[in-house]
Each structure stands twice: as structure tokens, then as C-alpha cells.
């Protein structure tokens, strides 16, 4: 089987499409449950602000035309439904003349609907994996379906996305923080990453020598291995296995939404059907050539991607490389890269409320608990990924500064908590006021660190924390209304 034959990638396409559909399904469920309280009509960043501040051509979205919660909800659940159709492979059930055009339509609809959320979600959708899902999802539309094999050009375009994803991440680390070059980055990372998981504590306490080997391995997998994606088999598959193993380790030791899962999906393109049939108990059907119109579309798509790749390639080669950047409003070809800098100290914002009419030194404050980020030192870190709690992630960024000046949505969060807003409270793990609403809320900034093994044996706690300041002083509903005047 020759590597340029479409029949060489029928199983690859099937596995890729099914796995990508799972990612889309998760993404749309997150949108259905979180977008409205975060960026809907009465969200922390109201949707009308997006309409007022941007032109449609700069951030195209269905919600620019229909900025209301009803349309947002319908769109999100429509995305869930379409993702489910893609997951079970509905286009391949259709007669041969219809399978490919229906598949193209289905995947383009998923891309367009999710683009609406990303472009309108602003701060709460400002993550590299959003553009990565859109770019990958757009290419998925041109892989075909049914008995026809996929255009080989599109498979190679998927390798190109994977290459920019991994190589961009590797270069930004080498160019960024000194700790990546002196191999000490993982002395801090497991403790200070956005949302640790249950294994993060144990990974943090691995021997220093092991951490040095981890960083060295990171550089090999992200800087050297990506070139093998374009090598002949079996080397491309070896690179795919190395990438998948690396991403599995990241999933085991941290919560990074669907970044790692999506990279694993992209890595499927590094394989070929004969690799699967030689190593797994599966067989590949006798696929036919893709329709001529799909082959023509794939050539045009390749030309567009190569043209749009000029900006990302310049970025990769630049000493001033930036991470997670879109170069066009449709997010067709993007620049990737994460954790070029490592935070040495972990800060957390603890939000509290009281029902006291007057705040005094004796006021007792009750704490709001969030679903992912650390608050209670005795709470074991949770496993969340590939699900994405967007508010928790933004609280990690907000805690890096000593005031909410760079996080304008934070005061809106306090306002919703003072009002006992049910939609906002559903974003939290627990609310200390079930029968009433607080009269005052405040936000306190703490420095957190993992307990040592000895401390954990003695106290049972996962974290030690120290108060380092006040993020927002006690504030009432009247104070917030006065601030808006």
C-alpha cells in the first residue's frame, strides 16, 4: 500500500472523525452549561458588549446577529446533537453519492457553530485549544466519508497542524523561561499549573533527577519528534506513539481541558491503515478513490492553508514568538504554544460572604467553593479534564495580580453572588447561603503550596496557604451600584 493512496487512510479517517466528534461534543456541552452565565445576555461579560465593540468581519458569530440567550442555548444544543451524529458516523450510513457531501456539511456546521462561541466568548474563550479545535475541525470536513478513502493532502494538512502545535510549544519554552533551559521547570509546574489534578501532588514530589529527565524528554518530544510526522513509515508512527504517550502523561498529571486529548486526535494522522492492521485486531475495507470534486477541494484547501501559514511560520521562526494566536477571524491557520513561562508561586483568590448587616472585626465569613481551583486546603485536587471549567481557569489568571483591574468580569461575579443569581451559582461547587443572600462579599488573596509528605501525614491536607492581601475589600450591593454610576 503506497502512502499517497487514499485507501491507506480509511481507518485513520474513521478513528480521527470519531475521536474529534467526542471533543466537539464536550465543547458544546460546556457551551450549553456555561456560556450564558459567563458571556450571555446577563453574563459576567454581557454579549451586548461584544456586539458594541467589534465588527462582524473581525469576530464573526451568529450571536452578533442574534445576541440573546435563547439563540445561544439552541445553538449549543444543536452542536451537541450534530456532534452525536458525527460520533456515530451518520454520513457513512448514506448511499455513496450522498455520504461525502453530507459529511462536508455536517463538519462545516460544527465548525461554524463553534466559531460563533469562540469569537463571542472573548476572555472566557481565549485559550489555544479553541482555535486548535476550529482549525482541526475545518480540515475534518474535507476528509470525506463512506467507502471512499480520504484525500491524502488533507491527512498531511492535519500533520501540519500537529507539527505547529508541538513544535511551537517546544520553541516557546526554549526561548522563554530560563527554567526550561536549566531543566528545573517541573520543580514548579505541577504545583502552580492552572488546575492541578489528584496526581499532581504526587508528581510534584517526584525526585529532582526525575524532573530533569522529564524536561529533557519534553524538549525531545516537542522539538525533535515533530519532524518525523512527515517521515516514511514506520517512523511517522513512532512519532505518533511518542506524541500520544507524552500527552497521556500530561493528562495523568494535570487538568488542561481538551488540549491533550485534541493533540492525541491530531496524532492519529501520523499513522497509516497498514500500521493498525499489523498491530491491532482490525481490518481495513477496500476503499475507493475520493470523488473528483473532493480531490479538487482538497487541492484548493491545501493552497489556502499554505498561504495562510505564512504568518504562523514567521511567528515560529521569530525570536519574539507569541503563543496561541489566530491570524484571521475564521481561525483557519493559527500559532500554538503553551507554558513558555512557568509560575514559581501559586496565588488563589478566595471569595467569601456574610449576612452581617455591618462588617466588623468579629464578622464570620463563609467561603464559596469552586469546582476545580483549590480553595479548601483539605480538598483533594479534582480530575476535571477533558471537561473545561472556564470560570476556574480565569480565576487562576486573575490571582496573578493583586487587584481585579485586569479582570473586569470579577466585580460582576461578586454582584451576581450578592444577588444570589442561580445561573452564576451553578458555576460553583457550593454556595454557603441556601436560604438567603449575603449582605457583603469579599475576595482574599492567598499564597498556596502543596504540603510536604510529612505535613500531609500529620494534617491530611493537600495544601498549605498563607494570606498575602485583600483582592476586593468587603463590598455590598449598594457599593457595586455606586461604582457603576
C-alpha positions in Angstrom: 0.0 0.0 0.0 1.5 3.3 -1.1 1.5 6.3 1.3 -0.2 8.5 -1.3 -3.1 6.1 -1.9 -6.4 7.3 -0.2 -7.1 3.6 0.8 -4.1 3.8 3.1 -6.0 6.1 5.5 -9.6 4.8 5.6 -9.2 3.5 9.2 -7.2 6.6 10.1 -10.1 8.8 9.0 -12.7 6.8 10.8 -10.8 6.9 14.1 -10.0 10.6 13.7 -13.6 11.6 12.9 -15.0 9.6 15.9 -12.4 11.0 18.3 -12.8 14.6 17.1 -16.6 14.2 17.4 -16.1 13.4 21.1 -14.1 16.6 21.6 -16.8 18.7 19.8 -19.4 17.0 22.0 -17.6 18.1 25.1 -17.0 21.6 23.8 -20.7 22.1 23.0 -21.8 20.7 26.4 -19.5 23.2 28.1 -21.1 25.9 25.9 -24.6 24.8 26.8 -24.0 24.8 30.5 -21.5 27.7 30.9 -21.7 30.3 28.1 -24.8 32.1 29.2 -23.8 32.9 32.8 -20.3 33.8 31.5 -21.0 35.7 28.3 -24.7 35.7 27.7 -27.2 38.5 27.9 -26.7 38.9 31.7 -23.3 37.2 31.7 -20.2 38.3 33.6 -19.1 39.7 30.2 -22.5 40.5 28.6 -22.9 39.5 24.9 -24.0 43.1 24.0 -20.5 44.3 24.9 -19.2 42.0 22.1 -21.7 43.4 19.6 -20.9 47.0 20.6 -17.1 46.7 20.5 -16.4 44.6 17.4 -17.3 44.5 13.8 -18.8 41.3 12.4 -15.9 40.8 9.9 -13.4 40.9 12.8 -15.1 38.4 15.0 -17.9 36.7 13.0 -20.5 35.0 15.1 -24.2 34.0 14.9 -24.6 35.9 18.2 -23.6 39.1 16.6 -26.9 39.0 14.7 -28.9 37.3 17.4 -27.3 38.3 20.8 -29.8 36.6 23.1 -29.7 33.6 25.4 -32.4 31.7 23.6 -30.3 31.6 20.4 -27.2 30.8 22.4 -28.9 27.8 24.1 -30.4 26.5 20.8 -27.0 26.8 19.1 -25.2 24.9 21.9 -27.6 22.0 22.0 -27.7 21.9 18.2 -23.9 21.5 18.4 -24.4 18.7 20.9 -26.8 16.9 18.5 -24.6 17.3 15.5 -21.6 16.1 17.4 -23.5 13.0 18.3 -24.4 12.4 14.6 -20.7 12.7 13.8 -19.7 10.4 16.6 -21.9 7.5 15.3 -20.8 8.2 11.7 -24.2 9.0 10.2 -22.8 10.3 6.9 -21.3 6.9 6.2 -24.7 5.3 6.6 -26.0 7.1 3.5 -25.8 5.9 -0.1 -22.4 6.6 -1.8 -23.4 9.8 -3.7 -24.6 11.4 -0.5 -22.1 10.3 2.1 -19.4 12.8 1.2 -21.5 16.0 0.7 -23.4 15.3 3.9 -20.2 14.7 5.8 -18.8 18.0 4.5 -22.0 19.8 5.5 -22.1 18.2 9.0 -18.4 19.1 9.9 -18.7 22.6 8.5 -21.8 23.2 10.6 -19.9 22.1 13.7 -17.1 24.4 12.8 -19.3 27.4 12.1 -21.4 26.9 15.3 -18.4 26.6 17.5 -16.7 29.6 15.8 -19.7 31.6 17.0 -19.0 30.7 20.6 -15.2 31.3 20.4 -15.5 34.7 18.7 -18.2 36.0 21.0 -16.9 34.4 24.2 -13.8 36.7 24.4 -11.9 36.3 27.6 -13.7 33.1 28.6 -12.8 31.5 25.2 -9.3 32.9 24.9 -7.5 29.6 25.0 -5.2 28.0 22.4 -7.3 24.8 22.2 -10.3 26.8 21.0 -8.5 27.9 17.8 -6.9 24.4 17.5 -10.3 22.7 17.6 -11.6 25.1 14.9 -8.6 24.6 12.6 -8.7 20.8 13.1 -12.5 20.7 12.7 -12.4 22.7 9.5 -9.9 20.3 7.9 -12.0 17.3 9.1 -14.8 18.5 6.8 -12.7 17.6 3.7 -11.7 14.0 4.7 -14.8 12.5 3.0 -16.9 9.6 4.3 -18.4 6.3 3.3 -16.5 3.8 1.1 -14.2 6.4 -0.4 -10.8 7.0 1.1 -9.8 10.5 2.3 -7.8 12.8 0.2 -4.1 12.3 1.2 -3.5 16.1 1.0 -5.9 16.7 3.9 -4.2 14.0 6.0 -0.9 15.8 5.5 -2.6 19.1 6.4 -3.6 17.5 9.7 0.1 16.6 10.2 0.9 20.2 9.6 -1.4 21.3 12.4 0.1 18.8 14.7 3.6 19.9 13.8 2.8 23.6 14.6 1.1 22.6 17.8 4.0 20.6 19.2 7.0 22.4 17.6 5.5 25.8 18.6 5.2 24.6 22.2 8.7 23.4 22.2 10.3 26.5 20.8 8.4 28.9 23.0 9.7 27.0 26.0 13.3 27.1 24.9 13.0 30.8 24.1 11.0 31.7 27.2 11.7 30.9 30.8 15.2 30.0 31.9 13.8 27.1 33.9 13.1 25.2 30.7 16.7 25.6 29.7 18.2 24.7 33.0 15.7 21.8 33.3 14.1 23.0 36.5 10.6 23.9 35.1 8.9 20.9 36.6 10.2 21.8 40.1 7.3 24.3 40.0 4.9 23.4 37.3 2.8 20.6 38.9 2.1 22.9 41.9 1.5 26.1 40.0 -0.4 24.9 36.9 -3.9 26.3 36.4 -5.9 23.4 37.7 -4.0 20.5 39.4 -5.5 17.0 39.5 -5.2 14.2 42.1 -1.9 13.0 40.7 -0.3 16.5 40.6 0.7 16.4 44.3 2.5 13.1 43.8 4.2 14.3 40.6 5.4 17.4 42.3 7.2 15.3 44.9 9.0 13.0 42.5 12.8 13.2 42.8 14.5 16.3 41.2 16.5 14.0 39.0 13.3 12.6 37.5 12.0 16.2 36.9 15.2 16.9 35.0 14.7 13.9 32.8 11.0 14.9 32.3 12.0 18.4 31.0 14.7 16.9 28.7 12.1 14.4 27.4 9.7 17.3 26.8 12.2 19.1 24.6 12.8 15.9 22.6 9.2 15.2 22.0 8.2 18.8 21.2 11.3 20.0 19.2 12.8 16.9 17.6 10.0 14.3 17.2 7.6 16.6 15.2 9.8 16.4 12.1 9.2 12.6 12.0 5.5 13.2 11.4 6.4 13.7 7.7 8.9 10.8 7.6 8.1 7.5 5.9 6.6 4.7 7.9 7.2 3.3 10.5 9.0 6.5 11.7 5.9 8.6 11.4 4.0 6.1 13.5 6.9 6.1 16.0 6.5 9.8 16.3 2.7 9.4 16.7 3.2 6.9 19.5 5.7 9.2 21.3 3.3 12.2 21.0 0.4 10.2 22.3 2.4 8.8 25.2 3.6 12.3 26.1 0.1 13.7 26.0 -1.2 10.8 28.2 1.4 11.7 30.8 0.2 15.4 30.7 -3.4 14.2 31.1 -2.4 12.0 34.0 -0.7 14.8 35.9 -2.8 17.9 35.2 -6.1 19.3 34.0 -5.6 21.0 30.6 -9.1 20.9 29.3 -9.1 19.0 26.0 -5.7 20.3 24.8 -4.0 17.0 25.3 -7.0 14.9 24.1 -7.2 17.1 20.9 -3.4 16.7 20.3 -3.9 12.9 20.6 -6.7 13.1 18.0 -4.4 15.1 15.7 -1.6 12.5 16.2 -3.9 9.8 14.6 -2.9 11.4 11.3 0.7 10.2 11.8 -0.4 6.6 11.3 -1.5 4.6 8.3 -4.0 1.8 8.0 -1.4 -0.9 7.5 0.2 0.0 10.8 -3.2 -0.5 12.6 -3.9 -3.8 10.8 -0.4 -5.1 11.6 -0.6 -4.3 15.3 -4.3 -4.4 16.2 -7.1 -6.9 15.5 -8.7 -4.8 12.9 -9.1 -4.9 9.1 -9.4 -2.1 6.6 -12.0 -2.3 3.8 -11.2 -1.9 0.2 -11.7 1.9 -0.1 -12.2 3.6 -3.4 -10.7 6.9 -4.6 -12.4 10.1 -3.3 -14.8 11.9 -5.7 -13.1 14.2 -8.1 -14.8 17.2 -6.6 -13.4 16.3 -3.1 -9.9 15.9 -4.6 -10.2 19.3 -6.2 -11.4 20.8 -2.9 -8.5 19.3 -1.1 -6.0 20.8 -3.5 -7.7 24.2 -3.1 -7.7 23.8 0.7 -4.0 22.9 0.7 -3.2 26.1 -1.3 -5.2 28.2 1.1 -3.6 26.6 4.2 -0.1 27.1 2.8 -0.9 30.7 2.0 -2.4 31.3 5.5 0.6 29.5 7.0 3.0 32.4 6.3 2.1 34.3 9.4 2.3 31.3 11.8 5.6 30.2 10.2 7.1 33.7 10.7 5.9 33.5 14.3 7.6 30.2 14.9 10.8 31.4 13.4 10.7 34.7 15.3 12.7 35.4 18.4 9.6 37.2 19.6 7.3 34.2 19.1 3.9 34.6 20.6 1.7 31.8 21.8 -1.9 30.8 20.9 -2.5 33.4 18.2 -5.1 33.5 15.5 -4.1 35.1 12.2 -7.6 35.5 10.7 -11.1 35.9 12.0 -12.1 32.4 10.8 -9.2 30.8 12.7 -8.2 28.6 9.8 -4.4 28.6 10.4 -3.1 29.5 13.9 0.0 29.7 16.0 0.2 27.5 19.1 2.4 27.1 22.1 1.9 26.9 25.9 3.7 27.4 29.1 6.6 29.4 27.7 6.8 30.8 31.2 6.4 28.9 34.5 4.8 30.5 37.5 7.0 29.9 40.6 4.4 30.8 43.2 0.7 29.9 43.3 -1.8 32.5 44.2 -5.5 31.9 44.7 -8.5 34.2 45.2 -10.8 33.0 48.0 -14.3 34.5 47.7 -16.3 34.8 50.9 -19.7 36.3 52.0 -21.5 37.2 55.2 -25.1 38.0 56.2 -24.0 40.6 58.8 -25.6 44.0 58.2 -22.4 45.7 59.3 -18.9 44.3 58.8 -16.7 44.3 61.9 -13.6 42.6 63.1 -15.8 39.9 64.5 -17.7 39.2 61.3 -17.7 35.5 60.3 -17.1 34.9 56.7 -18.4 31.9 54.7 -16.4 30.6 51.8 -17.6 29.9 48.2 -16.1 26.7 46.8 -15.3 26.3 43.1 -15.4 23.2 41.0 -11.8 23.0 40.0 -9.4 25.5 41.5 -8.0 25.0 45.1 -9.9 26.7 47.9 -10.2 24.4 50.9 -6.6 23.2 51.8 -8.1 19.8 52.8 -9.8 19.3 49.5 -8.0 16.8 47.2 -7.4 18.2 43.7 -10.1 17.0 41.4 -9.9 15.3 38.0 -11.8 17.5 35.5 -10.2 17.3 32.1 -11.1 17.0 29.3 -14.1 18.9 30.7 -13.4 22.7 31.0 -14.5 24.9 33.9 -13.9 28.3 32.3 -14.5 30.4 35.4 -12.0 28.4 37.4 -9.3 28.9 34.8 -9.9 32.7 34.6 -9.6 32.9 38.4 -6.2 31.4 38.1 -5.2 34.2 35.8 -6.9 36.8 37.9 -5.0 35.7 41.0 -1.7 36.6 39.4 -2.4 40.3 40.1 -3.2 41.9 43.4 -6.4 43.6 42.2 -9.2 43.0 39.7 -8.2 45.8 37.4 -7.2 43.4 34.6 -10.2 41.1 35.2 -13.3 43.4 34.8 -15.6 40.4 35.0 -14.6 39.8 38.6 -16.7 42.6 40.1 -19.6 41.3 38.0 -19.1 37.9 39.6 -19.4 39.5 43.1 -22.5 41.3 42.0 -24.2 38.1 40.9 -23.2 36.4 44.2 -24.7 39.3 46.2 -27.9 38.9 44.2 -28.0 35.1 44.6 -28.1 34.6 40.9 -28.9 31.0 40.3 -27.2 30.7 36.9 -23.9 32.1 38.3 -24.1 29.9 41.4 -24.3 26.8 39.2 -20.8 27.6 38.0 -19.6 27.0 41.6 -19.3 23.8 43.6 -21.0 25.1 46.7 -22.7 28.3 47.9 -22.8 28.9 51.7 -26.1 30.7 51.5 -29.1 28.5 50.7 -32.0 30.3 52.3 -30.8 33.9 51.9 -28.3 36.1 50.1 -25.2 37.6 51.5 -25.2 41.3 52.5 -21.5 41.6 51.8 -18.9 39.7 49.9 -15.1 40.0 49.7 -12.1 38.4 48.0 -8.9 37.5 49.8 -5.7 36.6 48.1 -3.6 33.7 49.4 -0.3 32.0 48.5 -0.8 28.3 48.2 1.8 25.5 48.1 1.5 21.7 48.2 2.1 20.2 51.6 5.1 18.0 52.0 4.6 14.3 52.6 5.3 14.8 56.3 2.8 17.7 56.6 0.1 15.6 54.7 0.6 12.7 57.1 0.2 14.9 60.1 -2.7 17.1 58.9 -4.3 15.2 56.0 -4.2 18.5 54.0 -3.1 18.7 50.3 -2.3 22.4 50.5 -0.7 24.9 52.9 -1.8 28.5 52.4 -0.8 32.0 53.7 -2.9 35.1 53.3 -1.0 37.8 51.4 -3.6 40.5 50.9 -7.1 41.6 50.1 -8.2 41.3 46.5 -11.5 43.1 47.0 -12.5 44.7 50.3 -15.9 43.8 51.8 -18.5 45.2 49.4 -22.3 45.3 49.3 -24.8 45.6 46.5 -25.0 49.3 47.1 -21.3 49.7 46.8 -21.3 48.0 43.4 -24.2 50.0 42.1 -22.4 53.2 43.2 -19.3 52.0 41.3 -21.4 51.6 38.1 -22.7 55.2 38.2 
